[in-house]
Amino acid sequence: MGASTMDRLWSDYQDHHRTKGNRTCHMIGIPLIVFGLLSLLSIPIVTLSGRWPIEISLVILLAVGVIDISLDARLGALMLVVSFLLYLVARDLKAWPIAVAMFVIGWVCQYIGHGVYERRQPALYKNLAHLLIGPLWVLNHVFHVRGERPIAAASARS
């Protein structure tokens, strides 16, 4: 049986994140990017029953959640729960300059990781799907849902 789409994306993503410094930068940067984005996109697009606003960030969160679950059911479901909890906090951050700063600092961390430590272009330059894999990768490093499969020989190098 061939490798799943997730296994191929995961292996490629890990191959772009071999060094400890780059992995650390991503563990810091990706949550900042996600939180900042959820906060910045907390713009109501419709209100249900005149009381419950539905924001752009919630719609995106749910759409990405469906994709994540289709890639890896357990990790995707956990990501949906964690993302929803982040969304609940991020949507109440009324200071957009803080959200912008978090978003920008998160991306700076990514580029430091790749430029200083990895000395290689980010995986997303090759495949934009890695924008979805990155947050799953960080979450997996915290909760070890997926393990490190497939085990990329490169991931053993620090």
Phi and psi in radians as a Rosetta constraint file:
Dihedral C 1 N 2 CA 2 C 2 CIRCULARHARMONIC -1.330 0.35
Dihedral N 2 CA 2 C 2 N 3 CIRCULARHARMONIC 2.896 0.35
Dihedral C 2 N 3 CA 3 C 3 CIRCULARHARMONIC -1.215 0.35
Dihedral N 3 CA 3 C 3 N 4 CIRCULARHARMONIC 2.521 0.35
Dihedral C 3 N 4 CA 4 C 4 CIRCULARHARMONIC -1.277 0.35
Dihedral N 4 CA 4 C 4 N 5 CIRCULARHARMONIC 2.898 0.35
Dihedral C 4 N 5 CA 5 C 5 CIRCULARHARMONIC -0.978 0.35
Dihedral N 5 CA 5 C 5 N 6 CIRCULARHARMONIC -0.768 0.35
Dihedral C 5 N 6 CA 6 C 6 CIRCULARHARMONIC -1.101 0.35
Dihedral N 6 CA 6 C 6 N 7 CIRCULARHARMONIC -0.752 0.35
Dihedral C 6 N 7 CA 7 C 7 CIRCULARHARMONIC -1.062 0.35
Dihedral N 7 CA 7 C 7 N 8 CIRCULARHARMONIC -0.720 0.35
Dihedral C 7 N 8 CA 8 C 8 CIRCULARHARMONIC -1.158 0.35
Dihedral N 8 CA 8 C 8 N 9 CIRCULARHARMONIC -0.802 0.35
Dihedral C 8 N 9 CA 9 C 9 CIRCULARHARMONIC -1.112 0.35
Dihedral N 9 CA 9 C 9 N 10 CIRCULARHARMONIC -0.738 0.35
Dihedral C 9 N 10 CA 10 C 10 CIRCULARHARMONIC -1.079 0.35
Dihedral N 10 CA 10 C 10 N 11 CIRCULARHARMONIC -0.821 0.35
Dihedral C 10 N 11 CA 11 C 11 CIRCULARHARMONIC -1.078 0.35
Dihedral N 11 CA 11 C 11 N 12 CIRCULARHARMONIC -0.781 0.35
Dihedral C 11 N 12 CA 12 C 12 CIRCULARHARMONIC -1.113 0.35
Dihedral N 12 CA 12 C 12 N 13 CIRCULARHARMONIC -0.744 0.35
Dihedral C 12 N 13 CA 13 C 13 CIRCULARHARMONIC -1.085 0.35
Dihedral N 13 CA 13 C 13 N 14 CIRCULARHARMONIC -0.812 0.35
Dihedral C 13 N 14 CA 14 C 14 CIRCULARHARMONIC -1.092 0.35
Dihedral N 14 CA 14 C 14 N 15 CIRCULARHARMONIC -0.612 0.35
Dihedral C 14 N 15 CA 15 C 15 CIRCULARHARMONIC -1.127 0.35
Dihedral N 15 CA 15 C 15 N 16 CIRCULARHARMONIC -0.416 0.35
Dihedral C 15 N 16 CA 16 C 16 CIRCULARHARMONIC -1.608 0.35
Dihedral N 16 CA 16 C 16 N 17 CIRCULARHARMONIC 0.055 0.35
Dihedral C 16 N 17 CA 17 C 17 CIRCULARHARMONIC -2.398 0.35
Dihedral N 17 CA 17 C 17 N 18 CIRCULARHARMONIC 1.097 0.35
Dihedral C 17 N 18 CA 18 C 18 CIRCULARHARMONIC -1.521 0.35
Dihedral N 18 CA 18 C 18 N 19 CIRCULARHARMONIC -0.589 0.35
Dihedral C 18 N 19 CA 19 C 19 CIRCULARHARMONIC -1.565 0.35
Dihedral N 19 CA 19 C 19 N 20 CIRCULARHARMONIC 2.602 0.35
Dihedral C 19 N 20 CA 20 C 20 CIRCULARHARMONIC -1.068 0.35
Dihedral N 20 CA 20 C 20 N 21 CIRCULARHARMONIC -0.703 0.35
Dihedral C 20 N 21 CA 21 C 21 CIRCULARHARMONIC -1.080 0.35
Dihedral N 21 CA 21 C 21 N 22 CIRCULARHARMONIC -0.752 0.35
Dihedral C 21 N 22 CA 22 C 22 CIRCULARHARMONIC -1.159 0.35
Dihedral N 22 CA 22 C 22 N 23 CIRCULARHARMONIC -0.757 0.35
Dihedral C 22 N 23 CA 23 C 23 CIRCULARHARMONIC -1.071 0.35
Dihedral N 23 CA 23 C 23 N 24 CIRCULARHARMONIC -0.717 0.35
Dihedral C 23 N 24 CA 24 C 24 CIRCULARHARMONIC -1.110 0.35
Dihedral N 24 CA 24 C 24 N 25 CIRCULARHARMONIC -0.775 0.35
Dihedral C 24 N 25 CA 25 C 25 CIRCULARHARMONIC -1.014 0.35
Dihedral N 25 CA 25 C 25 N 26 CIRCULARHARMONIC -0.677 0.35
Dihedral C 25 N 26 CA 26 C 26 CIRCULARHARMONIC -1.252 0.35
Dihedral N 26 CA 26 C 26 N 27 CIRCULARHARMONIC -0.630 0.35
Dihedral C 26 N 27 CA 27 C 27 CIRCULARHARMONIC -1.122 0.35
Dihedral N 27 CA 27 C 27 N 28 CIRCULARHARMONIC -0.489 0.35
Dihedral C 27 N 28 CA 28 C 28 CIRCULARHARMONIC -1.541 0.35
Dihedral N 28 CA 28 C 28 N 29 CIRCULARHARMONIC -0.848 0.35
Dihedral C 28 N 29 CA 29 C 29 CIRCULARHARMONIC -1.210 0.35
Dihedral N 29 CA 29 C 29 N 30 CIRCULARHARMONIC -0.755 0.35
Dihedral C 29 N 30 CA 30 C 30 CIRCULARHARMONIC -1.105 0.35
Dihedral N 30 CA 30 C 30 N 31 CIRCULARHARMONIC -0.796 0.35
Dihedral C 30 N 31 CA 31 C 31 CIRCULARHARMONIC -1.059 0.35
Dihedral N 31 CA 31 C 31 N 32 CIRCULARHARMONIC -0.634 0.35
Dihedral C 31 N 32 CA 32 C 32 CIRCULARHARMONIC -1.107 0.35
Dihedral N 32 CA 32 C 32 N 33 CIRCULARHARMONIC -0.747 0.35
Dihedral C 32 N 33 CA 33 C 33 CIRCULARHARMONIC -1.093 0.35
Dihedral N 33 CA 33 C 33 N 34 CIRCULARHARMONIC -0.840 0.35
Dihedral C 33 N 34 CA 34 C 34 CIRCULARHARMONIC -1.081 0.35
Dihedral N 34 CA 34 C 34 N 35 CIRCULARHARMONIC -0.828 0.35
Dihedral C 34 N 35 CA 35 C 35 CIRCULARHARMONIC -1.101 0.35
Dihedral N 35 CA 35 C 35 N 36 CIRCULARHARMONIC -0.807 0.35
Dihedral C 35 N 36 CA 36 C 36 CIRCULARHARMONIC -1.053 0.35
Dihedral N 36 CA 36 C 36 N 37 CIRCULARHARMONIC -0.743 0.35
Dihedral C 36 N 37 CA 37 C 37 CIRCULARHARMONIC -1.153 0.35
Dihedral N 37 CA 37 C 37 N 38 CIRCULARHARMONIC -0.766 0.35
Dihedral C 37 N 38 CA 38 C 38 CIRCULARHARMONIC -1.047 0.35
Dihedral N 38 CA 38 C 38 N 39 CIRCULARHARMONIC -0.665 0.35
Dihedral C 38 N 39 CA 39 C 39 CIRCULARHARMONIC -1.225 0.35
Dihedral N 39 CA 39 C 39 N 40 CIRCULARHARMONIC -0.813 0.35
Dihedral C 39 N 40 CA 40 C 40 CIRCULARHARMONIC -1.126 0.35
Dihedral N 40 CA 40 C 40 N 41 CIRCULARHARMONIC -0.542 0.35
Dihedral C 40 N 41 CA 41 C 41 CIRCULARHARMONIC -1.675 0.35
Dihedral N 41 CA 41 C 41 N 42 CIRCULARHARMONIC 0.260 0.35
Dihedral C 41 N 42 CA 42 C 42 CIRCULARHARMONIC -1.398 0.35
Dihedral N 42 CA 42 C 42 N 43 CIRCULARHARMONIC 1.048 0.35
Dihedral C 42 N 43 CA 43 C 43 CIRCULARHARMONIC -1.913 0.35
Dihedral N 43 CA 43 C 43 N 44 CIRCULARHARMONIC 2.037 0.35
Dihedral C 43 N 44 CA 44 C 44 CIRCULARHARMONIC -1.077 0.35
Dihedral N 44 CA 44 C 44 N 45 CIRCULARHARMONIC 2.351 0.35
Dihedral C 44 N 45 CA 45 C 45 CIRCULARHARMONIC -1.935 0.35
Dihedral N 45 CA 45 C 45 N 46 CIRCULARHARMONIC -0.356 0.35
Dihedral C 45 N 46 CA 46 C 46 CIRCULARHARMONIC -2.776 0.35
Dihedral N 46 CA 46 C 46 N 47 CIRCULARHARMONIC 2.678 0.35
Dihedral C 46 N 47 CA 47 C 47 CIRCULARHARMONIC -2.107 0.35
Dihedral N 47 CA 47 C 47 N 48 CIRCULARHARMONIC 2.228 0.35
Dihedral C 47 N 48 CA 48 C 48 CIRCULARHARMONIC -1.560 0.35
Dihedral N 48 CA 48 C 48 N 49 CIRCULARHARMONIC 2.298 0.35
Dihedral C 48 N 49 CA 49 C 49 CIRCULARHARMONIC 0.919 0.35
Dihedral N 49 CA 49 C 49 N 50 CIRCULARHARMONIC 0.457 0.35
Dihedral C 49 N 50 CA 50 C 50 CIRCULARHARMONIC 1.244 0.35
Dihedral N 50 CA 50 C 50 N 51 CIRCULARHARMONIC 0.041 0.35
Dihedral C 50 N 51 CA 51 C 51 CIRCULARHARMONIC -2.204 0.35
Dihedral N 51 CA 51 C 51 N 52 CIRCULARHARMONIC -0.542 0.35
Dihedral C 51 N 52 CA 52 C 52 CIRCULARHARMONIC -1.942 0.35
Dihedral N 52 CA 52 C 52 N 53 CIRCULARHARMONIC 1.806 0.35
Dihedral C 52 N 53 CA 53 C 53 CIRCULARHARMONIC -1.282 0.35
Dihedral N 53 CA 53 C 53 N 54 CIRCULARHARMONIC 2.440 0.35
Dihedral C 53 N 54 CA 54 C 54 CIRCULARHARMONIC -1.894 0.35
Dihedral N 54 CA 54 C 54 N 55 CIRCULARHARMONIC 2.023 0.35
Dihedral C 54 N 55 CA 55 C 55 CIRCULARHARMONIC -1.642 0.35
Dihedral N 55 CA 55 C 55 N 56 CIRCULARHARMONIC 2.809 0.35
Dihedral C 55 N 56 CA 56 C 56 CIRCULARHARMONIC -0.980 0.35
Dihedral N 56 CA 56 C 56 N 57 CIRCULARHARMONIC -0.725 0.35
Dihedral C 56 N 57 CA 57 C 57 CIRCULARHARMONIC -1.059 0.35
Dihedral N 57 CA 57 C 57 N 58 CIRCULARHARMONIC -0.649 0.35
Dihedral C 57 N 58 CA 58 C 58 CIRCULARHARMONIC -1.193 0.35
Dihedral N 58 CA 58 C 58 N 59 CIRCULARHARMONIC -0.719 0.35
Dihedral C 58 N 59 CA 59 C 59 CIRCULARHARMONIC -1.094 0.35
Dihedral N 59 CA 59 C 59 N 60 CIRCULARHARMONIC -0.783 0.35
Dihedral C 59 N 60 CA 60 C 60 CIRCULARHARMONIC -1.123 0.35
Dihedral N 60 CA 60 C 60 N 61 CIRCULARHARMONIC -0.772 0.35
Dihedral C 60 N 61 CA 61 C 61 CIRCULARHARMONIC -0.982 0.35
Dihedral N 61 CA 61 C 61 N 62 CIRCULARHARMONIC -0.782 0.35
Dihedral C 61 N 62 CA 62 C 62 CIRCULARHARMONIC -1.189 0.35
Dihedral N 62 CA 62 C 62 N 63 CIRCULARHARMONIC -0.704 0.35
Dihedral C 62 N 63 CA 63 C 63 CIRCULARHARMONIC -1.127 0.35
Dihedral N 63 CA 63 C 63 N 64 CIRCULARHARMONIC -0.787 0.35
Dihedral C 63 N 64 CA 64 C 64 CIRCULARHARMONIC -1.141 0.35
Dihedral N 64 CA 64 C 64 N 65 CIRCULARHARMONIC -0.635 0.35
Dihedral C 64 N 65 CA 65 C 65 CIRCULARHARMONIC -1.031 0.35
Dihedral N 65 CA 65 C 65 N 66 CIRCULARHARMONIC -0.729 0.35
Dihedral C 65 N 66 CA 66 C 66 CIRCULARHARMONIC -1.094 0.35
Dihedral N 66 CA 66 C 66 N 67 CIRCULARHARMONIC -0.760 0.35
Dihedral C 66 N 67 CA 67 C 67 CIRCULARHARMONIC -1.121 0.35
Dihedral N 67 CA 67 C 67 N 68 CIRCULARHARMONIC -0.812 0.35
Dihedral C 67 N 68 CA 68 C 68 CIRCULARHARMONIC -1.022 0.35
Dihedral N 68 CA 68 C 68 N 69 CIRCULARHARMONIC -0.772 0.35
Dihedral C 68 N 69 CA 69 C 69 CIRCULARHARMONIC -1.138 0.35
Dihedral N 69 CA 69 C 69 N 70 CIRCULARHARMONIC -0.625 0.35
Dihedral C 69 N 70 CA 70 C 70 CIRCULARHARMONIC -1.197 0.35
Dihedral N 70 CA 70 C 70 N 71 CIRCULARHARMONIC -0.468 0.35
Dihedral C 70 N 71 CA 71 C 71 CIRCULARHARMONIC -1.398 0.35
Dihedral N 71 CA 71 C 71 N 72 CIRCULARHARMONIC -0.747 0.35
Dihedral C 71 N 72 CA 72 C 72 CIRCULARHARMONIC -2.702 0.35
Dihedral N 72 CA 72 C 72 N 73 CIRCULARHARMONIC 1.863 0.35
Dihedral C 72 N 73 CA 73 C 73 CIRCULARHARMONIC -0.995 0.35
Dihedral N 73 CA 73 C 73 N 74 CIRCULARHARMONIC -0.874 0.35
Dihedral C 73 N 74 CA 74 C 74 CIRCULARHARMONIC -1.199 0.35
Dihedral N 74 CA 74 C 74 N 75 CIRCULARHARMONIC -0.867 0.35
Dihedral C 74 N 75 CA 75 C 75 CIRCULARHARMONIC -1.159 0.35
Dihedral N 75 CA 75 C 75 N 76 CIRCULARHARMONIC -0.696 0.35
Dihedral C 75 N 76 CA 76 C 76 CIRCULARHARMONIC -1.114 0.35
Dihedral N 76 CA 76 C 76 N 77 CIRCULARHARMONIC -0.702 0.35
Dihedral C 76 N 77 CA 77 C 77 CIRCULARHARMONIC -1.140 0.35
Dihedral N 77 CA 77 C 77 N 78 CIRCULARHARMONIC -0.746 0.35
Dihedral C 77 N 78 CA 78 C 78 CIRCULARHARMONIC -1.100 0.35
Dihedral N 78 CA 78 C 78 N 79 CIRCULARHARMONIC -0.716 0.35
Dihedral C 78 N 79 CA 79 C 79 CIRCULARHARMONIC -1.079 0.35
Dihedral N 79 CA 79 C 79 N 80 CIRCULARHARMONIC -0.695 0.35
Dihedral C 79 N 80 CA 80 C 80 CIRCULARHARMONIC -1.082 0.35
Dihedral N 80 CA 80 C 80 N 81 CIRCULARHARMONIC -0.757 0.35
Dihedral C 80 N 81 CA 81 C 81 CIRCULARHARMONIC -1.126 0.35
Dihedral N 81 CA 81 C 81 N 82 CIRCULARHARMONIC -0.852 0.35
Dihedral C 81 N 82 CA 82 C 82 CIRCULARHARMONIC -1.108 0.35
Dihedral N 82 CA 82 C 82 N 83 CIRCULARHARMONIC -0.743 0.35
Dihedral C 82 N 83 CA 83 C 83 CIRCULARHARMONIC -1.099 0.35
Dihedral N 83 CA 83 C 83 N 84 CIRCULARHARMONIC -0.690 0.35
Dihedral C 83 N 84 CA 84 C 84 CIRCULARHARMONIC -1.132 0.35
Dihedral N 84 CA 84 C 84 N 85 CIRCULARHARMONIC -0.704 0.35
Dihedral C 84 N 85 CA 85 C 85 CIRCULARHARMONIC -1.121 0.35
Dihedral N 85 CA 85 C 85 N 86 CIRCULARHARMONIC -0.734 0.35
Dihedral C 85 N 86 CA 86 C 86 CIRCULARHARMONIC -1.073 0.35
Dihedral N 86 CA 86 C 86 N 87 CIRCULARHARMONIC -0.733 0.35
Dihedral C 86 N 87 CA 87 C 87 CIRCULARHARMONIC -1.019 0.35
Dihedral N 87 CA 87 C 87 N 88 CIRCULARHARMONIC -0.773 0.35
Dihedral C 87 N 88 CA 88 C 88 CIRCULARHARMONIC -1.048 0.35
Dihedral N 88 CA 88 C 88 N 89 CIRCULARHARMONIC -0.630 0.35
Dihedral C 88 N 89 CA 89 C 89 CIRCULARHARMONIC -1.377 0.35
Dihedral N 89 CA 89 C 89 N 90 CIRCULARHARMONIC -0.802 0.35
Dihedral C 89 N 90 CA 90 C 90 CIRCULARHARMONIC -1.092 0.35
Dihedral N 90 CA 90 C 90 N 91 CIRCULARHARMONIC -0.639 0.35
Dihedral C 90 N 91 CA 91 C 91 CIRCULARHARMONIC -1.179 0.35
Dihedral N 91 CA 91 C 91 N 92 CIRCULARHARMONIC -0.376 0.35
Dihedral C 91 N 92 CA 92 C 92 CIRCULARHARMONIC -1.602 0.35
Dihedral N 92 CA 92 C 92 N 93 CIRCULARHARMONIC -0.071 0.35
Dihedral C 92 N 93 CA 93 C 93 CIRCULARHARMONIC -1.333 0.35
Dihedral N 93 CA 93 C 93 N 94 CIRCULARHARMONIC 1.833 0.35
Dihedral C 93 N 94 CA 94 C 94 CIRCULARHARMONIC -1.546 0.35
Dihedral N 94 CA 94 C 94 N 95 CIRCULARHARMONIC -0.083 0.35
Dihedral C 94 N 95 CA 95 C 95 CIRCULARHARMONIC -1.652 0.35
Dihedral N 95 CA 95 C 95 N 96 CIRCULARHARMONIC 1.545 0.35
Dihedral C 95 N 96 CA 96 C 96 CIRCULARHARMONIC -1.030 0.35
Dihedral N 96 CA 96 C 96 N 97 CIRCULARHARMONIC -0.526 0.35
Dihedral C 96 N 97 CA 97 C 97 CIRCULARHARMONIC -1.085 0.35
Dihedral N 97 CA 97 C 97 N 98 CIRCULARHARMONIC -0.573 0.35
Dihedral C 97 N 98 CA 98 C 98 CIRCULARHARMONIC -1.190 0.35
Dihedral N 98 CA 98 C 98 N 99 CIRCULARHARMONIC -0.727 0.35
Dihedral C 98 N 99 CA 99 C 99 CIRCULARHARMONIC -1.099 0.35
Dihedral N 99 CA 99 C 99 N 100 CIRCULARHARMONIC -0.735 0.35
Dihedral C 99 N 100 CA 100 C 100 CIRCULARHARMONIC -1.111 0.35
Dihedral N 100 CA 100 C 100 N 101 CIRCULARHARMONIC -0.770 0.35
Dihedral C 100 N 101 CA 101 C 101 CIRCULARHARMONIC -1.062 0.35
Dihedral N 101 CA 101 C 101 N 102 CIRCULARHARMONIC -0.750 0.35
Dihedral C 101 N 102 CA 102 C 102 CIRCULARHARMONIC -1.079 0.35
Dihedral N 102 CA 102 C 102 N 103 CIRCULARHARMONIC -0.773 0.35
Dihedral C 102 N 103 CA 103 C 103 CIRCULARHARMONIC -1.066 0.35
Dihedral N 103 CA 103 C 103 N 104 CIRCULARHARMONIC -0.836 0.35
Dihedral C 103 N 104 CA 104 C 104 CIRCULARHARMONIC -1.178 0.35
Dihedral N 104 CA 104 C 104 N 105 CIRCULARHARMONIC -0.797 0.35
Dihedral C 104 N 105 CA 105 C 105 CIRCULARHARMONIC -1.059 0.35
Dihedral N 105 CA 105 C 105 N 106 CIRCULARHARMONIC -0.669 0.35
Dihedral C 105 N 106 CA 106 C 106 CIRCULARHARMONIC -1.037 0.35
Dihedral N 106 CA 106 C 106 N 107 CIRCULARHARMONIC -0.771 0.35
Dihedral C 106 N 107 CA 107 C 107 CIRCULARHARMONIC -1.216 0.35
Dihedral N 107 CA 107 C 107 N 108 CIRCULARHARMONIC -0.627 0.35
Dihedral C 107 N 108 CA 108 C 108 CIRCULARHARMONIC -1.059 0.35
Dihedral N 108 CA 108 C 108 N 109 CIRCULARHARMONIC -0.736 0.35
Dihedral C 108 N 109 CA 109 C 109 CIRCULARHARMONIC -1.020 0.35
Dihedral N 109 CA 109 C 109 N 110 CIRCULARHARMONIC -0.731 0.35
Dihedral C 109 N 110 CA 110 C 110 CIRCULARHARMONIC -1.054 0.35
Dihedral N 110 CA 110 C 110 N 111 CIRCULARHARMONIC -0.802 0.35
Dihedral C 110 N 111 CA 111 C 111 CIRCULARHARMONIC -1.265 0.35
Dihedral N 111 CA 111 C 111 N 112 CIRCULARHARMONIC -0.554 0.35
Dihedral C 111 N 112 CA 112 C 112 CIRCULARHARMONIC -1.128 0.35
Dihedral N 112 CA 112 C 112 N 113 CIRCULARHARMONIC -0.775 0.35
Dihedral C 112 N 113 CA 113 C 113 CIRCULARHARMONIC -1.005 0.35
Dihedral N 113 CA 113 C 113 N 114 CIRCULARHARMONIC -0.800 0.35
Dihedral C 113 N 114 CA 114 C 114 CIRCULARHARMONIC -1.381 0.35
Dihedral N 114 CA 114 C 114 N 115 CIRCULARHARMONIC -0.645 0.35
Dihedral C 114 N 115 CA 115 C 115 CIRCULARHARMONIC -1.370 0.35
Dihedral N 115 CA 115 C 115 N 116 CIRCULARHARMONIC -0.742 0.35
Dihedral C 115 N 116 CA 116 C 116 CIRCULARHARMONIC -1.537 0.35
Dihedral N 116 CA 116 C 116 N 117 CIRCULARHARMONIC -0.803 0.35
Dihedral C 116 N 117 CA 117 C 117 CIRCULARHARMONIC -1.661 0.35
Dihedral N 117 CA 117 C 117 N 118 CIRCULARHARMONIC -0.881 0.35
Dihedral C 117 N 118 CA 118 C 118 CIRCULARHARMONIC -1.443 0.35
Dihedral N 118 CA 118 C 118 N 119 CIRCULARHARMONIC -0.578 0.35
Dihedral C 118 N 119 CA 119 C 119 CIRCULARHARMONIC 0.948 0.35
Dihedral N 119 CA 119 C 119 N 120 CIRCULARHARMONIC 0.803 0.35
Dihedral C 119 N 120 CA 120 C 120 CIRCULARHARMONIC -2.669 0.35
Dihedral N 120 CA 120 C 120 N 121 CIRCULARHARMONIC 2.590 0.35
Dihedral C 120 N 121 CA 121 C 121 CIRCULARHARMONIC -1.067 0.35
Dihedral N 121 CA 121 C 121 N 122 CIRCULARHARMONIC 2.600 0.35
Dihedral C 121 N 122 CA 122 C 122 CIRCULARHARMONIC -1.058 0.35
Dihedral N 122 CA 122 C 122 N 123 CIRCULARHARMONIC 2.605 0.35
Dihedral C 122 N 123 CA 123 C 123 CIRCULARHARMONIC -1.036 0.35
Dihedral N 123 CA 123 C 123 N 124 CIRCULARHARMONIC -0.537 0.35
Dihedral C 123 N 124 CA 124 C 124 CIRCULARHARMONIC -1.183 0.35
Dihedral N 124 CA 124 C 124 N 125 CIRCULARHARMONIC -0.337 0.35
Dihedral C 124 N 125 CA 125 C 125 CIRCULARHARMONIC -1.134 0.35
Dihedral N 125 CA 125 C 125 N 126 CIRCULARHARMONIC -0.510 0.35
Dihedral C 125 N 126 CA 126 C 126 CIRCULARHARMONIC -1.563 0.35
Dihedral N 126 CA 126 C 126 N 127 CIRCULARHARMONIC -0.572 0.35
Dihedral C 126 N 127 CA 127 C 127 CIRCULARHARMONIC -2.695 0.35
Dihedral N 127 CA 127 C 127 N 128 CIRCULARHARMONIC 1.960 0.35
Dihedral C 127 N 128 CA 128 C 128 CIRCULARHARMONIC -1.105 0.35
Dihedral N 128 CA 128 C 128 N 129 CIRCULARHARMONIC -0.282 0.35
Dihedral C 128 N 129 CA 129 C 129 CIRCULARHARMONIC -1.050 0.35
Dihedral N 129 CA 129 C 129 N 130 CIRCULARHARMONIC -0.376 0.35
Dihedral C 129 N 130 CA 130 C 130 CIRCULARHARMONIC -1.168 0.35
Dihedral N 130 CA 130 C 130 N 131 CIRCULARHARMONIC -0.295 0.35
Dihedral C 130 N 131 CA 131 C 131 CIRCULARHARMONIC -1.112 0.35
Dihedral N 131 CA 131 C 131 N 132 CIRCULARHARMONIC -0.495 0.35
Dihedral C 131 N 132 CA 132 C 132 CIRCULARHARMONIC -1.506 0.35
Dihedral N 132 CA 132 C 132 N 133 CIRCULARHARMONIC -0.556 0.35
Dihedral C 132 N 133 CA 133 C 133 CIRCULARHARMONIC -1.276 0.35
Dihedral N 133 CA 133 C 133 N 134 CIRCULARHARMONIC -0.641 0.35
Dihedral C 133 N 134 CA 134 C 134 CIRCULARHARMONIC -0.909 0.35
Dihedral N 134 CA 134 C 134 N 135 CIRCULARHARMONIC -0.942 0.35
Dihedral C 134 N 135 CA 135 C 135 CIRCULARHARMONIC -1.077 0.35
Dihedral N 135 CA 135 C 135 N 136 CIRCULARHARMONIC -0.627 0.35
Dihedral C 135 N 136 CA 136 C 136 CIRCULARHARMONIC -1.126 0.35
Dihedral N 136 CA 136 C 136 N 137 CIRCULARHARMONIC -0.693 0.35
Dihedral C 136 N 137 CA 137 C 137 CIRCULARHARMONIC -1.097 0.35
Dihedral N 137 CA 137 C 137 N 138 CIRCULARHARMONIC -0.780 0.35
Dihedral C 137 N 138 CA 138 C 138 CIRCULARHARMONIC -1.102 0.35
Dihedral N 138 CA 138 C 138 N 139 CIRCULARHARMONIC -0.833 0.35
Dihedral C 138 N 139 CA 139 C 139 CIRCULARHARMONIC -1.049 0.35
Dihedral N 139 CA 139 C 139 N 140 CIRCULARHARMONIC -0.710 0.35
Dihedral C 139 N 140 CA 140 C 140 CIRCULARHARMONIC -1.133 0.35
Dihedral N 140 CA 140 C 140 N 141 CIRCULARHARMONIC -0.598 0.35
Dihedral C 140 N 141 CA 141 C 141 CIRCULARHARMONIC -1.189 0.35
Dihedral N 141 CA 141 C 141 N 142 CIRCULARHARMONIC -0.420 0.35
Dihedral C 141 N 142 CA 142 C 142 CIRCULARHARMONIC -1.487 0.35
Dihedral N 142 CA 142 C 142 N 143 CIRCULARHARMONIC -0.794 0.35
Dihedral C 142 N 143 CA 143 C 143 CIRCULARHARMONIC -1.851 0.35
Dihedral N 143 CA 143 C 143 N 144 CIRCULARHARMONIC -0.163 0.35
Dihedral C 143 N 144 CA 144 C 144 CIRCULARHARMONIC 0.919 0.35
Dihedral N 144 CA 144 C 144 N 145 CIRCULARHARMONIC 0.778 0.35
Dihedral C 144 N 145 CA 145 C 145 CIRCULARHARMONIC -1.281 0.35
Dihedral N 145 CA 145 C 145 N 146 CIRCULARHARMONIC -0.789 0.35
Dihedral C 145 N 146 CA 146 C 146 CIRCULARHARMONIC -1.625 0.35
Dihedral N 146 CA 146 C 146 N 147 CIRCULARHARMONIC -0.361 0.35
Dihedral C 146 N 147 CA 147 C 147 CIRCULARHARMONIC 1.329 0.35
Dihedral N 147 CA 147 C 147 N 148 CIRCULARHARMONIC -2.706 0.35
Dihedral C 147 N 148 CA 148 C 148 CIRCULARHARMONIC -2.030 0.35
Dihedral N 148 CA 148 C 148 N 149 CIRCULARHARMONIC 0.631 0.35
Dihedral C 148 N 149 CA 149 C 149 CIRCULARHARMONIC -1.484 0.35
Dihedral N 149 CA 149 C 149 N 150 CIRCULARHARMONIC 2.570 0.35
Dihedral C 149 N 150 CA 150 C 150 CIRCULARHARMONIC -1.241 0.35
Dihedral N 150 CA 150 C 150 N 151 CIRCULARHARMONIC 2.575 0.35
Dihedral C 150 N 151 CA 151 C 151 CIRCULARHARMONIC -1.279 0.35
Dihedral N 151 CA 151 C 151 N 152 CIRCULARHARMONIC 1.895 0.35
Dihedral C 151 N 152 CA 152 C 152 CIRCULARHARMONIC -1.479 0.35
Dihedral N 152 CA 152 C 152 N 153 CIRCULARHARMONIC 2.260 0.35
Dihedral C 152 N 153 CA 153 C 153 CIRCULARHARMONIC -0.971 0.35
Dihedral N 153 CA 153 C 153 N 154 CIRCULARHARMONIC -0.590 0.35
Dihedral C 153 N 154 CA 154 C 154 CIRCULARHARMONIC -1.160 0.35
Dihedral N 154 CA 154 C 154 N 155 CIRCULARHARMONIC -0.496 0.35
Dihedral C 154 N 155 CA 155 C 155 CIRCULARHARMONIC -1.198 0.35
Dihedral N 155 CA 155 C 155 N 156 CIRCULARHARMONIC -0.311 0.35
Dihedral C 155 N 156 CA 156 C 156 CIRCULARHARMONIC -1.308 0.35
Dihedral N 156 CA 156 C 156 N 157 CIRCULARHARMONIC -0.369 0.35
Dihedral C 156 N 157 CA 157 C 157 CIRCULARHARMONIC -1.394 0.35
Dihedral N 157 CA 157 C 157 N 158 CIRCULARHARMONIC 2.414 0.35
